[in-house]
């Protein structure tokens, strides 16, 4: 019985420490407060990935619209500067999360995704442009 306990302990130890994957993601999900701080830094690219119709209904100041649903989306995101941080948002976070993954696959290294999208931004009482 003692030998079995030692074997089980050894297996648990190696499985807990020996095979742990390193988190190498370049994507950071941020709150509205963190997004505001990043925007104040300057030298960032703020991208609204909603449709043009959604964008016209209200957007965060200085955002550029790159429609995630557009057939030219893959080419459009490559026009962004890979050396500058990219801040993404959509309506509630789904499309921007998918966009963040595509940016990471394309070689972008500083990607920030607004948690809850513009819905959270509005809920927190932050200004939008019309």
N, C-alpha and C positions, 0 to 999 in steps of 0.2 A: 504494500500500500504506500509506503514511504517513497519507493522508487517511482510509482505512478504520479505521485504529487510533484516530485522533482521534474519529471518529464513534462507534465502539464504546465508547471511554472516556467520552464525553459521555453516552451512553445509560445506561451503568452508573452513572454519578454521579447522574444525575437519578432513576433508578429506586431508588437506594439512599437518597437523602436527600429527594427532592421529594415522594414519595408515601407516606411512612411514616405509618401510622395512629397516633393518640394513644390510649394505654390509659386508658380512663375508667371502668373497672369499680370498683364499690364493694365487691367481694367479695375477701376476703383468706383464703387457705387457711393455717391455722396448725398448728403442731406441738402436742404435748401440753404442752410447757413453756410455749409462748406462750399456750395456752388457760388454763393455771393463772395466769399473770400477769394476763390479762384478767379472770378471775374474781375476783381479789383487788382489782381496781379498784372493784368494786361498781357499782351503777347499770347493770348489764347484764342482758339477758334471755337465759337459757340455755334452748334449745329442743331437745328430743329428738323427732325426726320419725319414730321407729319406731312400730310398732303398739302398742296398749295391752298386749298379751300380752308383747311384747319388753321394753317399759318395765318391767313388773312383775318381769321376770327380773333386773333390775339397771339402775341409772341413775346418772348423775353428780349429786351432791348439789345441790339447789336447781333442778333442771331441771323444766320443765313439758313435758308431753307433748302435741304437736300432730301427729297421725297424718297423714303425707304421703299415705297411701292412702285416707283418709277422704273421703267425698263432700262434706263441709263444709270441707275443707282451705282452699280459697281464702278463705272467709269467716273462718275461724279465725285465719289469719295476720294478717288486717287488724285484729284486736283487739290486736296488739302495738303498742307505742309506737314510731313511726318516728323519734323524736328520740334514742332510746337505742340503744346497740349491741346487735346480736342475735348470739348465739353458737349455732351449729347443730352437731348431730351426729346420726348414725344408726348403723347397724351397722358399715359399712366405708367410707362416704363418698359413695356413689352418690345416695341419696335426698336427703341434705343439700345436695349440689351442685345438684340440681334445685330444691330449695326456695330456695336462695340466689338463683338466677336469678329465681324468682318474686317474692321479696322485693325484689330490685333493680327489677324491672318495676313493682312496686307503689309505688316511691318511697322505699324504705329506703336509707340512705346508709352505714351502718356495719354490714357483714355479715361475720362471721367463720365459717369452715367448718373443723371439726376434721378434719385429714388422717388418714385411716384409721379414723375414727369411734371408737365405744366399744371396738372390737376393739383398736385401737392403744393406747387409754387403759389397758385391762386388761393388754395386753402389756408396757406400760411400768411395771406394778406400781402403778398409781394406784387409789385407793379408789373403790368404787361403793357405792351404797345398795341395799338389798334391800327 
